[in-house]
């Protein structure tokens, strides 16, 4: 069964010396929050978060990647889009 993954990037940006904070909620196609989804800065192994019971995550992007950052969401049982 192929499920569509919808990542709602309800993000708030806060600028500072340490980078940009990005927060959001990951939900499935039916609008249900996904627990345990891995949210990461594409190409990075150190900027990673896992969604909580409500599908929420938070990341801090390094200053050098703020304008060109791509976030990837993955979870077992879902196909990459």
N, C-alpha and C positions, 0 to 999 in steps of 0.2 A: 504494500500500500504506500503510495507516494503522497506525502503531505507537503503542503506549501508552507514555507516558513516566512513569516512576516516579522521583520524587525522594525519596530517603531522607535525611531531614533528621536525620542522626545528629549532633546538634548538642551542642556543649559551650558553656556560657555562662560567660563570665568578665567580672565587673563591674569597671569602672574609670572613670577620668575620660574616657577616649576613647570609651566606648560598650561594646557587647556583641560579643564575637567569636562568630561562628557558623561551624561547620565541618560538612561533610557529604560524602556521596557521591551522585552521580546515576547511576542505572542504568535500563536499559530493562526491558520487561515480562519478559524472559527472565533478568533478573538480571545482565546484562553491563554493565560500566561504560561510560558515554558520554564520549568525549573531545571537547573543544571546545564543550561546552554552555555557554551564557551563563546565569549565575546573578546576579540583580540584585534589589535592594530595589525593590519595585514603586513606580513613580512617580519614581524617581531615575535620573539619568544618571551619578552619581559613585560610587555604591556598587555596584560590579560586579566579578564574578570570572568566570574561564573555567576549566572543569574540566581537570585534567591527564590523563595517560595512564591513571590508575587511577580516573578519574571524581571525584576529590576537588576540593573548593573550600573557600575561606575568605573570609568577609566580616566587616567590622567595622561594626555598625549604630550610627548616631549615637544618643546618649543620649536625645534627644527622641522617637525612634521605637521604642524598645525594646519597649514594651507593645503597640503596634499595628502592628508591622512585618509585611509580607507579602512573601514571597520568590517571585519568578517565575523559572522555568527555561524556556529555549527553545533549540532546536537545529534546524538545517536538516533537512528531511526528516521532521519529526515534527509532528503536528497538535496544536494547543492543546486542552486538555481543558476 
